Each structure stands twice: as C-alpha cells, then as structure tokens.
Amino acid sequence: MANKSAAPHTVQTAAGLRKEDRADKPTISLSALREQAGGLRRAQLMANLAHVITKPDGSFESWSETLPELLGISEEQVVGSTRRWLDLIHPADRARFRETALEARARGSRVEVHYRLWRNDGRWVHVRQVMEPITANATSTGHLRWFNTLQDISEHVSAQERISRLNRVYAVLSGINGAIVRIHERQALLDEACRIAVHAGGFVMAWVGLIDHATSLVRPAATAGNVGDFFATAPMAILETTPGGHGLAGQAVRTKRPVISQDVKSDSQRLMRKELGERNINSLAILPLIVHDEVVGTLALYASDVGFFDPNEMRLLEELAGDVSFALDNIEKAKKLEYVTHYDSLTDVPNRALFYERLKLQLQDASRKGERLAVKLVDIERFKSINDSLGRQAGDALLVEVVKRMQNVRRDAGWIARVGGDQFAIVTPNVVSEEKLAAATGRRFSNTFTPVFNVRGTEVRLSARMGIAVYPEDGNDSDVLLRNAEAALKKAKEAGDKFLFYRPEMTARIAEKLSLENQLHRALANDEFVLHYQPKVQTTTRRIVGLEALIRWQSPERGLVPPMKFIPLLEETGLILDVGAWALKRAALDHREWHERGLNAPKVAVNVSAIQLRQRNFVSTIEQALGGGLSSAGIDLEITESVVMEDIQATMEKLLELRRLGVAVAIDDFGTGYSSLAYLARLPVETLKIDRSFVNAMVDDPNARTLVQTIVSLAHSLELKVVAEGVETEAQATLLKGLACDEMQGYLFSKPLPPADIVHLLTR
C-alpha cells in the first residue's frame, strides 16, 4: 500500500507548479509549507473533504490525512486500490461508479460521481467524488495519474430529502385544502384527499376511515394507492379489549394523538409487516380526525422512505388532519341545514320547497320525453281532532305511519312530499292512461287507509280524500298542477268521493269504468256470463260442421252486453283468465249435454286471448277447464294470428302439447298479422280463418278477392282447412264457393244463438 503523501509534494502536484514559475519567485520556507498544509487539512475537515491520488493501474499512491476520518477507520485500515474501494460502495451504486471511472479514463478529463459509501461505524454516507487527471509527466491518456477529491455530502443530501419531503407534504396540504374549498360532498372529498396524497405526495398508500359507533370499528371510507387486500387482515377495532383493538387505528382513536412508525421493519410494536413489506412501505402515520374534541375518523399515510414522518412533516400533517376534520364538520352542518331546508323532519320526506324544485325538474324531463305525469294531493280527514284527543306525539307517530304505508304501497311508483300539516303530495310519472292511473290509485288508497292504524296501543281508523291533476292536460308548471289538484281535492271532499280528477269528464269516465269493473267481478261470481254459438257451414252443402262459442254478458242492469263492451276491460284487469277458463268449461259442458241428448253435436271453437296464451300454465289450464266435458276432442281453440306470432317458439311448444291432448287449433283473423310462411308451415294448426274485412271487400275489390284466393291456395298447399268468417251475402258465398273455400260463417247462415236455440237447430 502506498504511503500518505507529504503535504508539500501534494500541494505542488495539485497546483501544477513548474521550475520556470519558481525561478523569479522567492523560495517558500519549509515552515510556511507546513503551515499551508495544516491549513489545507483544517479546511478539508471543515468541508468534510478528503483526497486520494491514484496511479494509472488504480492503486493508491497517496491520500490526505482526512480520508480515514471520512471512512471512520484508522490510518492502517485504508484500502490501497480502486478495486478494493469499490467493495465499500453501495451495491446499487457500483455500476454507476464503474461507468464514470471508465468514462474519465477514456476521455482523460474531469468527471464527477455521487454514491453511497460504507463507514466502519455501520452506516452509509453520501459521497461526492471528483476525478481530475494529473497531466504532468504523463505519456498518454492511459498512463494518467488521478487526483480524486471526496466530500461527505450526507448532511446536504439529508437536507435535500427533508426539503423534498416537506415539499411533498406541502403539495398534499395545498391540494387537499383546494379540494376542501371546491368539494362539498363528503365521499367525493375523502376520495380526492386520498388521491392527492398518493399522486401529489408520493405516498404508497392512503386511506381515510370513519368511526362506526354501532360496531366500534374504524371503517375505511376512501382509499388510494396500492391497497389491494390490505384491509382483509387489518385490525380496525376501536376498543383495546376487542379483537383488532391492538391496531394503530384504534390506538389513534383512543389517544386522540397521531401514531407513527418511522421504520416498520425494525419496529417491534408494528403489525402486518408482511403486508407492508409487499407494498415497500417503510414508515407510516395514522392521524385522528377530531371534531369538537371527538374523534370521527382517521387519516392514514404510508411512505416508502424510512423516517419520513419527522417533526417538521408531522406538524404539517397534523395541520392537514385539522383541515380535513374542519371540512367534515362543515359538510355535516351543511347537510343538516340542507335537510332542514328541504325535508320534513318528522316524516323524512321532501317538504313543500323541495316538492316544487323536484316537480319542476321532473316536468322538464317529462316534456323532453313526451311523457305524462300526475300530481295527487292527499288530505287526511279529522286529523286535528285525532291530534287533540290523543296528543301531539301520538299524532306525529300516526303521520309517520301513514307515510310509511304510502311508501310501501308505492314502492318505485313516484315519490311523496309533505306539503302541509296533514296534506301530502304524490307525484306519479309515466302515466299511460287515466283509467290505469285510477285503478292503481284506488288499490293503493285502499291498502293505505283501510287497515286500522295502531298508535301506542290505540286503534285508529283514518279516512282521506285525494285530488288528481295530470300533466300536461291540467297544467304545465308546478304551481298550476298543485292548484288544480287542490281544486280536485276540494270537490272530492264536497262530493264525499275518495278521489277525483281535476277534469270532471275524466272523473265521470273513470267512474263509469270502475263501476263496470265492479259489475264484471260480480258477474263472474253470479254466473251472469253466457255463451252464444254461431254455426259454421260447409261451403258446398251448407250443412252445419262446427260452432264458434261467443261470450255474452247478461247483466241485470245493462241487459245483454256485447263482447266489445266488456272484453277489453276483462283483459286490462286480468279477469279474462278466469272468464276464459269459465268459457272453456261451459262450452265443454254444453257439448257434452248435446251429445248425451243424442244430437250430432259438431266441434265447438273457443277463442283464446293473448293474456291466456302468455301464461306458463296455459296448457294445464286448458286441460283442467276441459275436464268437465265429454272429451277434449269436442273442443277446438281459435287464436288470432298476431297473438301466435308474439313469441313463436313458445307458442309452437304450447300448440304441440294441445295437439297431444287432442285439441285442434285454428288461426283466427288470418291476413291481418305478419305471419312468416316458414313458421306457418311448422305450426301445429289445422285451420286458417280468413278475416271478415277481406270477405266484406272481396265482391267489389279485386285485390281483396286475389288475397282471399291466395290464402285459400296457401292453406290447401299446407293441407290446412279454410274458414271464411263474416259472410253476410249470397254474392260473397258464391265467390267463396268458386275459390274452393272449405267452410263459411256469418249472419247469412245464422246469428250467434243461445244454447237452447242451437238444440232446435241441431234437431232440425
């Protein structure tokens, strides 16, 4: 190993003094040189400097007295070559040092490199090294000696890191304070705070937890960064005696002070080392969020740096936690103010002010979509007397129960607002028709007010009245609609009706429809429906070959009611399912009776509605209904073409099951729908019935005649029978005979007849 250099030699070499430079200058004494060398050494100590002169082969030629102090070793322990010096450099920095040294050697010029160097006292120091070539007496670039200046810049690096950390924290503080100013919704603010902490602050992970007092847990409300499944095992309990209560979040809540770990790997008190290590987290801080001296949550920050959370950073972070707490308090106060301003504190439904705001927006939406909506005003009768007799608290409890019932019966159909002491407004969107609106309103009204209310052990019966205004017919804005609903409510009170529409003619029409619906329910119960039968005749012989069962209503008040007056309402109310089953059973019973009397009873065709066919249990319902007849072979079904094509696959499966039962099917009103010939060929049907509109027009309209001819030819090609309905003239019958139509049905041969007249007809 080379000895350390003599000071005069070092200084002369470093200064590059030449003989000619010394010739005209006074000679420096040895004592002066020693004094200069001592000064240089003191300067190097103060600046944490040392130097090494290396030979062309990398071995150390000499070094300064400050080098051992830089390394924390004795003079004898100094390494003697660049190769051995490399072993002291941090493994992550060695490649950079090598590349810099090679670059200097190749260029023969000054270079600088920073790296971490291992000290003998067990710590890494940051070193700045400058390599400068000594060109004196050098024969070539490859034979240069090098003057290496080394400086311990650990304090400078540490200061820069502290500044960097502070800048990151300042960025987080600034960003979150900016978010507090512009964001007034709690969840959005917490999400943004976590996002800023990760993206602006460079934290590996951040989360905000809120206290759940019901479970005594800190529940994460917002997260950002490398969270993954972190919370699957995180201890989040508040109480120390409960499972998970030994976690940092619970400790921060209990102590109301930040909990910090500056080095999680060496901190014996820290948990979840595995999860933290997987995320390269080396330090963390959990700060309590305190509002009015009560902890409402926690802010948790995780850094990759060891020792990130020093006192300077923590002062800023505690200020940040205070700002977030202040924001949460303000948001909660604003929320309460918003609630008091817009909601009824007793029932939790919108008040009159919010009712107008919401209705205005909903009217704009309805206008844009071309939809209708209804505003209903409900007034509870005798509420003041109930309130006076039972007390205000009982009255309040009754109102709460009324609102609950109204909400339960409505579900998603609109919303409710309290617009007065005992008045509520209901807004119902997507009104299709007043009739359907009235039916639904009647059911909900009954479900709300018919059952007895129980208020603190006292049974109370309530009644109410309602006025209804419909947009756009009864008004185009909130004020007009509510005013007209109030007018309708006043009329309902005067008339004693449960509810009335603003337009009298609408109320009258709906009242008539509701009366008709009630009468139909009674008609089914009292067996007021009857079947009339219209014969089908063979075209060539005009012999009766079949009957079609047509339902009639023998009403005590209305007399014999034709089907078009009541069948649409049966379908609308769903009564068609019960009435249709009755018709099948009645037709089967009549057919059996005729057969038992020795009559040559032809098959009876019964019409099936779309609603019946859509039922999953359609086939089993048919089978049950025909159980009382002689056999299913005596009954056919007629289904309109449009109904068959609604769900062709499901229809085909049901028709195949009917065929297995021996029930034949005819497609009614053929030519009015959109049948596919491909499907028609596959349908398990026996008959096509030509719609009466074509039969009526065929004598005078060649196109209609051609269409009838096409239907007959098509049916015969598919081996189907053809029946023409609505035949009223001999001219029509003659044409149909010429077109080879199989059967005819219409008033030319017979009108629909009651069962007794059919018996006489069959007897003849």
VENWOJO-V902963 format. One line per field, one symbol per residue. phi: phi as a letter, one per 30 degrees, with the letter a starting at -180 (. if undefined). Layout:
phi: ???
//
This chain:
phi: .dddddeddddddddidcdddddccdddddddddddddddddddddchcabbccdedjdddaaddddeddcibdedcddcadeddedddeedcddddddddddddddibdbbbcacbdcddibccdbccccbdcddiddaddcdcbccccbdcedddddddddddddddddddddddddddccbceddddddddddeddcciddabacccdcddchbccecabajddhceddbddbdddddceidddddddddddhbdcbbdaddcddddchddddddchccbabbcdccbhibdcabccbbcdddidcdedddddddddeddddddddddddddddddddcbdddciceddddeddddeddddddddciccbbccccbddhdddddddcjddddddddddddeddddddhcdjbbbccaebbbcbccdhddadddddddddddddddcdddccchicdbccbbbbcbbcdcdclcbddddddddddddddddddiddabdddeddddddddddddddddeddddchddbccbcdccdddchddbabcdbdbccddccidcddddbdededddidedddddddddddddddddddddidddddcccdcddddddddceddddddddddddadddbcccbdeddedebddddddddddddddicdbccdhdjccbdcdddedcddbcbccdddddddcddccedddddddddddddddcicdbbccidbbddddddddddiddbbbldecaddcdeddddddddd
//
